[in-house]
Amino acid sequence: MTADVIVAGAGVAGLRCALALADAGLRVTVLEAAPMPGGRASSWTDETTGLQVDIGPHVITSEHRNFLAMLQRLGTDDQVLWQDRRLITLLDAKGALRMPVCGWTPPLHGLPLAPRALTRLSIPDAWSHMRLAWRAARLDEQRLREFDGDDALAMLRAMGVRPRAIDWFWRSAMLALLNVSLEQCSGAAALRVFRLMLGRSGWYFGFPKVALASLYAPGACRAVVRSGGQVLFGARVRRLRLDGDGRFAGVETADGHLLEAPRCVLALPPHDLAGVAAETDALQGLATTASYFRPAPYQSTYVWFDRRVTRERFWARTWSVQNLNTDFYDLANIRPALGSRGSVIACNAIGPQSRAEWSDERIVEHTMREIEQFAPQARQARVLHTRVHRIAMAVPQPRPGTELLRPGNATALPGAWIAGDWTDTALPCSMESAARSGALAAEGVLADMGRPTSIAKEAPETYGLPGVLRRRAAAT
Ligand SMILES: Cc1cc2nc3c(=O)[nH]c(=O)nc-3n(C[C@H](O)[C@H](O)[C@H](O)COP(=O)(O)OP(=O)(O)OC[C@H]3O[C@@H](n4cnc5c(N)ncnc54)[C@H](O)[C@@H]3O)c2cc1C
């Protein structure tokens, strides 16, 4: 079988790339090892309830520019329910704290949040961020990478951030956004998130109103087929084939099929890429790099109730060692298809908080207690059904040293590119990073064919006073 381009992996990155190439008129063959598309953003039908469940609940943000551009292209962007007035509801030992969205010019957008935060932190706790904020505001993406070797906890302590602020704000935010403990987190990855919090305002969260994968997978697969390509499932790429000049020429699948094409994009997670790359001399360095990335596991739990137990769409627990789950979603308040049925609460136990050794029963029991702490009505409700998804890797951990290791899309093998959330996108590993990397890889393929074009959207940058400070620091 022949194609213009082979894309290995039908996750967000692979499908974003395949869609862009199909839109450019190329015949694309997508090879996906699993029986369905979506990878770490996949969905399937729960056999007991008939409800479409996701691998685990996901949020989209208004800053997911590349992911949203893909949805706009596919006409599914109206299937996102935006929460554009309330940023987040936090639950801690003192109760629920509702944080608003504010679009004022940075850093003034922090003012409406401050009185709420000061019910949990003291003024010295908040003030202890001044040195860090001054430093972070003056960094750009390149300069923040100088902090990659530091762990985030050591960095915060060195900058004078007080312990209460570290435990209440930093541990919670980095666990939810980067999926690691502060001890395991790259200082650069933490600073990237913080400087965007300081220097961008008005952003908010959204939730799929339908199954997550249905936002992008069927439309992208259809576009590939319409332009003369194909999407094959259960097709695991085992090794690459080269021509006499050492250029990519095709792939061999695990069941022995050969597919020829002059170009390929390997849109695979690091451990899978390492396996494929290790078989090719020119990709040995890439295989070694990919093998440094460690998985952050998740356990995602779904609980079906016989009645509504909350009107909230989304809430998060602030960090505590005893916690299991971090973020909670009542799908009955998000998905219109659930109509007037009872609550379906989905939640994520992230990385260091997940408990691989616990039984499903114990996870559900603990999850029920956490749900009841936010929604006491759950105590009176009957649980109709539960399920626990154990996910070996939600994202690669942004450990110290990994930001500098994130590879670009081009490889040392002519005719081969890579894509995936973990590549060098200047974004935390996420669907947005995956979509941006897919778009960048498609740009690489088209440029190689003598058709340079711009597809990827830039990563967000700071503005307002932090933007001025950043530009002035870059000029000196
Ligand atoms: C529970 C959970 C919650 C999350 N929450 C959020 C969130 O709220 N917001 C957010 O933006 N992101 C979130 N993420 C992260 C997000 O899902 C990922 O960053 C993104 O989906 C990664 O996409 P990808 O295409 O890079 O990789 P993948 O989705 O891993 O795609 C790679 C594909 O390659 C296939 N494959 C592997 N090896 C081979 C091979 N040899 N040959 C062919 N195919 C192969 C895999 O089966 C897979 O389908 C979450 C992830 C999980 C699991």
The ligand as an ORCA input file, in Angstrom:
! r2SCAN-3c Opt
* xyz 0 1
  C      -7.604     11.171     32.329
  C      -6.901     12.249     31.555
  C      -7.231     13.566     31.786
  C      -6.610     14.573     31.058
  N      -7.021     15.874     31.221
  C      -6.648     16.804     30.318
  C      -7.271     18.076     30.312
  O      -8.127     18.355     31.160
  N      -6.917     18.971     29.346
  C      -5.953     18.676     28.407
  O      -5.698     19.518     27.523
  N      -5.312     17.483     28.414
  C      -5.648     16.541     29.335
  N      -5.060     15.291     29.324
  C      -3.891     15.059     28.456
  C      -4.275     14.835     26.988
  O      -5.271     13.858     26.879
  C      -3.032     14.398     26.236
  O      -2.014     15.364     26.425
  C      -3.269     14.258     24.723
  O      -4.453     13.558     24.457
  C      -2.080     13.543     24.103
  O      -2.307     13.375     22.718
  P      -1.178     12.741     21.784
  O      -1.764     12.654     20.430
  O       0.081     13.493     21.967
  O      -0.894     11.293     22.348
  P      -1.840     10.010     22.459
  O      -3.227     10.423     22.791
  O      -1.165      9.084     23.416
  O      -1.866      9.387     21.006
  C      -0.893      8.482     20.552
  C      -1.588      7.367     19.796
  O      -0.593      6.526     19.252
  C      -1.038      5.178     19.349
  N       0.146      4.317     19.257
  C       1.075      4.046     20.196
  N       2.055      3.292     19.689
  C       1.747      3.075     18.388
  C       2.397      2.402     17.316
  N       3.571      1.796     17.490
  N       1.780      2.380     16.100
  C       0.586      3.014     15.889
  N      -0.058      3.676     16.886
  C       0.520      3.721     18.102
  C      -1.732      5.141     20.687
  O      -2.635      4.037     20.769
  C      -2.460      6.494     20.688
  O      -3.753      6.405     20.138
  C      -5.606     14.260     30.088
  C      -5.255     12.921     29.878
  C      -5.909     11.929     30.595
  C      -5.559     10.493     30.312
*
